[in-house]
Structures are given as structure tokens and as C-alpha cells.
């Protein structure tokens, strides 16, 4: 996929306009036209190769905690994702935790975690610096125990966070509420300190239980989207902590410093922006003719995308009531 620069694009548009350099006001209008036309092209297909990400693993937000009101514990409130399996020890020493149990991290406050202490009770702790390490067997050692804000008070300790009936606050009388979620957010930071964040999701297309488009079929989930992300319906197994998402990246805003104008849109954007310029100049007939030229360029690129995907990439099949992607 070829990239072109914003300056290349502006030079071509200026050449189409003719009559010398564009004024500052005209360049401002052209900039708006360029991004409007880029958005138009972006919306014409879900399968532009440069914006399509296929079957990428994404962590679920599994819990949303609320009810903490004291100034020292408000960071307890938020959405939590699966962080890893506890090694049973802390990286900085000083006590231990229950090994081989789940750790969850607050996605809204990265220093807040849920884990099981050495008494097998779930705790919600703040102020844990996530300079964590992963052992050779894949288990994680948190940096320290942190400041425990809530502790499971049930006599019979629960295997799951949502199973806890009574939480004892460190101070005050806060009542902690735990809501079960199976949401894939638009953004996801790395798990370990050195891991980079994943690309922001612009549009959810498909969600699968396992890696899709390989040799085997993979269960495809139904979902609905809200401001938090994709809410997955009927998760196959309650122990699942992630799913695989096929999605469309966000469309960037193109500016004078952009060096990544999609080559496949270059001539469409140029002639489309020129048509818009002619329209505000009152040259309607010329604008209509230029619009036709722009749409021909776009149609040619859409045909290439259609031929590459062969219209089969996202077909859905049903067998015995189970939706699968092949």
C-alpha cells in the first residue's frame, strides 16, 4: 500500500484550481474538503486493507466496581480486565498471595488490582506499581500488596469475584458493588509494563471466541455496541477472559504534516476536494463534472478491494443453530 504526503495532495489540488498559490483562507477550506473526502472514502467499504485488522485478541472487561466514596478509595471504582495468573509472591517481597488465582486490573486506574491474599480472600488494593514480571511458566508477580481497600468477609471463600457476598472496607462504611461485564473496550493498554497499547478500534465488525480464518471454524459471537465498546452476548465459557475481534481502525485527521495519505484515495480526494472548491465558487456545472471524475477513481479502488476480498471474508454460516465463520 502506497502512502502519499499531504503536500503532494495539496500541490495537485492547487494545480487543478490554477491561478497561482492558494490564499490562507482557501487552504483552510481545502483542508476541510480533504478530510471530508477521506471520510467519504473510508465509509464506502469496511475492508480497506490498511484499516482492517483481522481476528486480534482483545481482553474482556469482566467487572465494574462501584460504591467506593472515601477520598482514599475512589480509584477502586472502575472497569476491570483479566491481568494474569498470580505466582503467589510479590516482586518486592513482603508477604504472599494465593498462587494460581486470577488477578484483575482496573482499566480506569492502572495502580488498582483485585487479587486473592494469602488467606484466599479476594481483596481490592490500590497503589500497586505495575512494574510486574512474568515467570517462565507465564504467571505474574505483582510489585507489592498495595493498600487493601476492600476484603472479602465471607466465611467460605469464593472462586469468583462476583460470588462475594460481603466486602469489608478498610475504613468507613462503603458498600462495594460488583457488576459482571463481558465488554471489549475500544482501547486496550498492554498487560506488562513493557507492552505497548493496541490500536484503537474504530468499528467492530466481527467477534470470535478463538482465532478465526485459520484451518478450523470459530464460534462467532453476537454483540451490541455502546459508548464503552462491544458487549458480548452468551459467552461460551465463563472462564474466557478474551475474544478475537475483526475491526476497522479509526480514520486519522489529515493535516499539513501528514505523510500517510492513502495512495488508493489520492486522486479521489484531489478531484473531490477540487469539486467542492468549484461548488463554493459557484461553478456548479464544472463541479458536477469534477465530481464524476472523483467518483470514477473511487469506484476503481473499490473494485480492487472487492476482487481481493472476493466477497467471502465476512460471510456468516449457520449449522445446527451455531454461527460460524469459515
PEJO-V780531 format. One record per residue. RES is the residue in one small letter. OMEGA is omega in degrees with one decimal (999 if undefined). Layout:
RES;OMEGA, RES;OMEGA
//
This chain:
x;-176.0, x;173.9, x;172.5, x;-178.0, x;176.4, x;-179.9, x;175.1, x;-178.0, x;-179.7, x;178.8, x;179.2, x;179.6, x;178.9, x;177.9, x;177.7, x;179.9, x;-178.5, x;174.3, x;176.7, x;-177.5, x;176.8, x;174.8, x;178.4, x;178.9, x;179.2, x;178.0, x;176.2, x;177.8, x;179.4, x;179.2, x;177.4, x;179.6, x;-179.2, x;-178.4, x;175.9, x;-179.7, x;175.8, x;177.7, x;178.4, x;179.0, x;-179.0, x;-175.6, x;-176.2, x;-179.2, x;174.6, x;-171.2, x;170.6, x;-173.1, x;-175.5, x;-178.1, x;-175.8, x;173.2, x;-173.1, x;168.8, x;177.8, x;-179.4, x;179.1, x;-178.3, x;172.3, x;157.1, x;-171.4, x;-177.2, x;168.7, x;-178.8, x;178.4, x;176.8, x;178.5, x;-174.3, x;-178.7, x;-173.6, x;-177.0, x;-173.1, x;-177.8, x;178.2, x;172.9, x;-179.4, x;178.4, x;-176.4, x;-173.2, x;175.8, x;174.8, x;-176.5, x;179.5, x;178.3, x;-174.8, x;177.2, x;-178.8, x;178.9, x;177.7, x;-177.6, x;-178.9, x;-178.2, x;175.6, x;177.2, x;-177.5, x;177.5, x;178.1, x;-177.4, x;174.8, x;173.7, x;-174.9, x;170.5, x;178.2, x;-179.5, x;176.4, x;-178.6, x;178.8, x;179.3, x;-168.2, x;-179.1, x;-177.4, x;-174.4, x;167.3, x;176.7, x;178.2, x;179.7, x;-176.4, x;177.5, x;178.9, x;177.8, x;174.3, x;174.9, x;171.6, x;-173.4, x;179.9, x;173.5, x;177.0, x;179.1, x;-174.4, x;172.6, x;-171.7, x;175.5, x;178.0, x;-179.3, x;-177.7, x;178.6, x;172.7, x;-179.3, x;-173.7, x;172.8, x;174.8, x;-176.8, x;-179.5, x;-177.9, x;-178.5, x;175.0, x;-176.2, x;-177.8, x;178.4, x;-179.7, x;176.1, x;-177.7, x;179.9, x;179.1, x;176.8, x;-174.6, x;-174.0, x;176.8, x;-176.6, x;179.4, x;-177.8, x;179.6, x;-178.2, x;179.8, x;-174.5, x;175.3, x;176.6, x;179.5, x;177.0, x;179.5, x;178.2, x;-176.0, x;179.6, x;174.3, x;-176.3, x;177.9, x;-179.8, x;177.8, x;179.9, x;178.7, x;166.4, x;-173.6, x;172.7, x;-178.5, x;178.8, x;-178.4, x;177.7, x;176.5, x;178.0, x;178.4, x;179.7, x;-172.5, x;-175.5, x;-177.1, x;-179.1, x;178.3, x;178.2, x;-179.5, x;178.4, x;179.2, x;176.2, x;-179.1, x;175.9, x;178.6, x;179.9, x;175.6, x;-177.2, x;177.7, x;-179.3, x;179.3, x;-175.8, x;176.5, x;172.5, x;-177.9, x;-175.8, x;174.0, x;178.5, x;178.3, x;178.0, x;-178.3, x;164.6, x;-179.3, x;169.6, x;-173.5, x;171.0, x;-176.0, x;-179.6, x;-177.2, x;-179.6, x;178.8, x;-172.5, x;-178.6, x;173.6, x;177.0, x;-171.0, x;-177.6, x;-177.0, x;178.2, x;179.1, x;-179.0, x;-175.9, x;174.0, x;-177.0, x;-170.2, x;166.7, x;-172.2, x;176.6, x;178.9, x;173.9, x;174.7, x;178.8, x;172.9, x;-177.8, x;-178.8, x;-177.2, x;-179.2, x;-176.4, x;177.1, x;-173.6, x;173.8, x;-178.6, x;180.0, x;-179.0, x;178.4, x;-166.6, x;-175.6, x;174.7, x;-179.2, x;-178.0, x;-178.0, x;176.1, x;178.4, x;177.0, x;176.7, x;177.6, x;178.9, x;178.8, x;-178.4, x;-179.9, x;174.9, x;179.4, x;-179.4, x;-168.3, x;-177.8, x;177.7, x;178.6, x;-179.9, x;178.9, x;-179.9, x;176.5, x;178.8, x;176.7, x;-179.5, x;-177.4, x;176.4, x;177.1, x;-179.8, x;-179.8, x;178.1, x;-179.8, x;177.7, x;178.2, x;177.7, x;179.6, x;-179.8, x;179.3, x;-179.9, x;-178.3, x;179.2, x;177.0, x;-176.3, x;-170.9, x;-172.3, x;176.9, x;-179.1, x;179.6, x;177.5, x;175.4, x;-179.9, x;176.9, x;-179.8, x;-179.8, x;-177.7, x;175.1, x;-177.2, x;999
//
